[in-house]
Amino acid sequence: MSALNYRHLYYFWVVAKEGGMARAAQRLDIAIQTISSQVRELEKSLGHQLLKPEGRGLRLTEAGEAAYARAEEIFEIGQRIPREVADAAAGPAIRLSIGLSDGLSKLAAHSLLDPVLQTPGLRLLCHEGEFEHLMAELALHRLDLVLAGQGAPVNANLRLSSQWLASSPVCWYGAHQWVSPETCAQFPTCLQTLPVLLPTRDAPVRAALDRWFDDHDLVPQVVGEFEDSALMSVFAARGLGVFPISVLGAEDLSLMPGLALLGQSEVKEDIYAIYSHRTRHHPLVQQVLEGGGLAQGL
């Protein structure tokens, strides 16, 4: 078989995508005869018919389906080349792959990561998932760092370590329709009459909140539970209810206009950085660990 002519393949790919020679010619701004002859050359070199007439258009034969599937892969990759070349020419990138445990305040995690987000050439990959799954990914070196509301599990096979980063008091916020001088003065009793949003029971801070409710003999009117604190803040800003968030995470609430402080509880959210022995030496992981404890006075 002669070497594949990729120009012929490209013309065939466009014809297949457009459903006919005329539309392909219009898209490519070349004569129909040119496209037709080049597609025939491709069929000749492959030894199989790729297109056959159907009504006023064309449809792929079984051989054409196989050729089209590979052409789609080839030209999709080709379309990525200019962007990837431009990225490479822009300078070396430093990659950081982070796992965020379900239930962890994402706004608080963003605050703790803020120093490394300013790194020139940073390519950040964020993954969210269940704690056990993230531990397995970290042990397999598919992640550089995991932020969670608990420390690394005691398991010698995983060879993981953790460092406490922050313990931040939990405040309550809500839309102005729920937050007034009267409700603020009645905090936390007002949580029995206001609609309340909470993190799901998977979140370590949820157990602390439930104990706090019991300690104050509160039975909150729970109208929603969320795994993602950022999503919870969006619903709260739209008036669904009031919600808890750590002081550390509240720093990002300026991005969510319409929220006001209702009150501060005695509950605290702890955040840990978990890493493997290999990723401990990643420069950005070291930077996150060195910043640990800066939030303890909040």
Secondary structure, DSSP 4 states (H G I P E B T S, - for coil): -PPP-HHHHHHHHHHHHHTSHHHHHHHHTS-HHHHHHHHHHHHHHHTS--EEEETTEEEE-HHHHHHHHHHHHHHHHHHHHHHHHHHHHT---EEEEEEEETTS-HHHHHHHHHHHHT-TTEEEEEEEE-HHHHHHHHHTTS-SEEEESS---S-TTT-EEEEEEEEEEEEEEEETTT--HHHHHTTTGGGGTSEEEEE-TTSHHHHHHHHHHHHTT---EEEEEES-HHHHHHHHHTTS-BEEEEHHHHGGGGGSTTEEEEEEEEEEEEEEEEEETTGGG-HHHHHHHHTTTTTTT-
